[in-house]
């Protein structure tokens, strides 16, 4: 028999003890790997969605809520801002680009965003079919929206509020005139239309509400963003109604100097709020990191426990197999071969646990990504392998070597004559 055969035979002989070590190590590796995959996807998506957006101007409230609602489209907006005030800041010399956003409705859970074609260009969106909107009530859909069932040239109706279950604007249907290629950004899960479209729908809705209850109409208006196409830079002085409102402006600085002064100017010289995505994203990741750190600590405890379990299993095997190892020595096995048998046992168990853990983590993340359809915006996939996973492959060597260290040393130092005479 060779060393590998002897080692694996002993592993199979002690199934219960070795199974415990295998399960603990598998769970520890699976948790760490799953956290790597999830945190990488979340961090990557947040970075891609906020790329090129230096500042967001919106209504007063929570800066994090403003960023989540307008950059990542994961929260409710803080409110609306006057169009004339937004236009004033859009024309500031320190602003290179200002993209208006108007939120308020959805269809099938996907947000309808009134904006300009600059938003498509910002995320480098390309048309898979059709064209960009040119008139009110025309819409362009992202790739995830198309996957959910909307198709080119298909009419659809917006639903009031940003989640399913609101009042449908059945008298103002949209028409899909374009479908975008996947971009890997927030653009994939949005329905884009002109600001005039959003204004037209809600202006009529407000007018109907005025016939019944003026106060209700005012409350409804406070819930909606955007009303009209503002005269932003490049609009050639387009006319607009200054009483209209939008939800937010996505700002890109003209120079690094603007990062120092512009947010402070907006916050101090107006009733609006300036929020910086880089700062708020860092805060969000810090909050998420607390949970990830806890899970990583749990995974570390499992791995240490697995190493301790392997050590105990090998140590007990050493105690009960001293006579067998002494016989092997008498049959010509060197000290090194005896030590190698114990070391191979530990490495084999640790390798199996690591590979099973990696497989379990990828399978679990892939299953979550396929089943959690409601968690739009983060496409979890277990079919990718991250460079950060490579160090995990060294885990079997480390855990196995540590677990086998003392038993192997005792086997190396054992006295054959004393062992056989005491048998």
Buried (B, 14 or more C-beta within 10 A) or exposed (E): EEBEEBBEEBBEEBEEBBEBBBBBBBBBBBBBBBBBBBBBBBBEBBEBBBEBBBBBBBBBBBBBBBBBBBBBBBBBBBBBBBBBBBBEBBEBEBBEBBBBBBBBBBBEBBBBBBBBBBBBEBBEBEBBBBEBBEEBBBBBBBBBBBEBEBEBEBEBBBBBBBEEEBEEBEEBBBBBBBBBBBBEBBBBBBBBBBBBBBBBBBBEBBEEBEEEEEEEBEEBBEBBBBBBBBBBBEBEEEEBEEEBBBBBBBBBBBEEEBBEEBBEBBBEEBEBBBBBBBBBBEEBBEEBEEEBEEBBEBBEEBBBBBBBBBBBBBBEBBEEBBEBBBBBBEEEBEBEBBBBBBBBBBBBBBBBBBBBBBBBBBEBBBEBBEEEEEEBBBBBEBEEEEEEBEEBEEBBBEBBBBBBBBBBEBBEEBEBEEBBEEE
